[in-house]
Amino acid sequence: MNVATLALIAGLISLSLCGMPQRPDPATWTDLKPSLPDGAVKPTNDRFPLADQRNEGGWVRYEPLWDEFRGARLNAGKWWDHNPTWKGRQPAPFLPANVQVRDGKLHLTMRCEEPTEELRKEGYHTFTAAAVQSKERVLYGYFEVKAKPMRSHGSSAFWFYYSEPERWTEIDVFEIGGGAPGFERKDFMTVHVFHTPTEKQHWQIGSFCETPFDLADDYHVFGLEWDEREIRFHLDGALVRKGPNTHWHQPLTLNFDAETMPDWFGLPRKEDLPSQYSIEYVRAWKKRP
């Protein structure tokens, strides 16, 4: 064995010992494909996650990201009524006017309307959209929403992310084109790495759960269980996808948005607007110390 080979082996051992995360094999992720709606969990209480009604995981309510939306306006202590660092995916900008709390729900609306002249100069036009972001970042826990996506070509999403110079990662609990032809029954779940100290190029691992019902027909419960070892996605209390947590160890913001996805779901049809993405509640838990 020559000196160069020995040096290479030593370097690989050193990287391994330092815990450098390697890009995971998508095959390490599993789609469970539960029988829905028969496999849905019947709720017995609202104190614990729908997927763990007996609280075998030892979950404790995490107040900073818990909201039943029972007031007359968005709780400004917990949420931004826009995305502070992103104006939205063109052509539809996120506008605070499209975020409302009423009837015990949070509503994000997509409209057919021209934005301001300033936004038009930046390339936004024809449509407006909406976003809500948590003011607190969180690392690990169980996060659950009861939501009904828009019935339009717009994307209704529940996701986590944070971008900083050293690290930018993202977990998409769902992205749903509730009225886009061919996508009405697809619940997309994706994890992204944009950059880390060891990863310089964006990559993602994703899949979708095919449901026997149109997701925009009714409210459904979507859950994310996220710890230092694994990421698990739930729909109506049933586990639908899981994979190893190789890279998602960064505190992230919790996000809802209604956005245009022209390259994926296509542009909204004017006759389908306004369309509304509604969230009945968001609940969060941490493991008991």
Stockholm file with secondary structure:
# STOCKHOLM 1.0

chainA/1-289         MNVATLALIAGLISLSLCGMPQRPDPATWTDLKPSLPDGAVKPTNDRFPLADQRNEGGWVRYEPLWDEFRGARLNAGKWWDHNPTWKGRQPAPFLPANVQVRDGKLHLTMRCEEPTEELRKEGYHTFTAAAVQSKERVLYGYFEVKAKPMRSHGSSAFWFYYSEPERWTEIDVFEIGGGAPGFERKDFMTVHVFHTPTEKQHWQIGSFCETPFDLADDYHVFGLEWDEREIRFHLDGALVRKGPNTHWHQPLTLNFDAETMPDWFGLPRKEDLPSQYSIEYVRAWKKRP
#=GR chainA/1-289 SS CCHHHHHHHHHHHHHHHTTCCCCCCGGGSEECCCCTTTTCCCCSCSSSCGGGTTCTTCEEECGGGCBCCCSSSCCTTTEESSCTTCCCSTTCCBCGGGEEEETTEEEEEEEECCCCHHHHHTTCCSEEBEEEEEEEEECSEEEEEEEECCSSSSEEEEEEEEECSSCEEEEEEEEECTTSTTTTTEEEEEEEEEECSSCCSCEEEEEEEECSSCGGGSCEEEEEEECSSEEEEEETTEEEEEEECSSCCSCEEEEEEEECBTTTTBCCCGGGCSEEEEEEEEEEEEECC
#=GC SS_cons         CCHHHHHHHHHHHHHHHTTCCCCCCGGGSEECCCCTTTTCCCCSCSSSCGGGTTCTTCEEECGGGCBCCCSSSCCTTTEESSCTTCCCSTTCCBCGGGEEEETTEEEEEEEECCCCHHHHHTTCCSEEBEEEEEEEEECSEEEEEEEECCSSSSEEEEEEEEECSSCEEEEEEEEECTTSTTTTTEEEEEEEEEECSSCCSCEEEEEEEECSSCGGGSCEEEEEEECSSEEEEEETTEEEEEEECSSCCSCEEEEEEEECBTTTTBCCCGGGCSEEEEEEEEEEEEECC
//
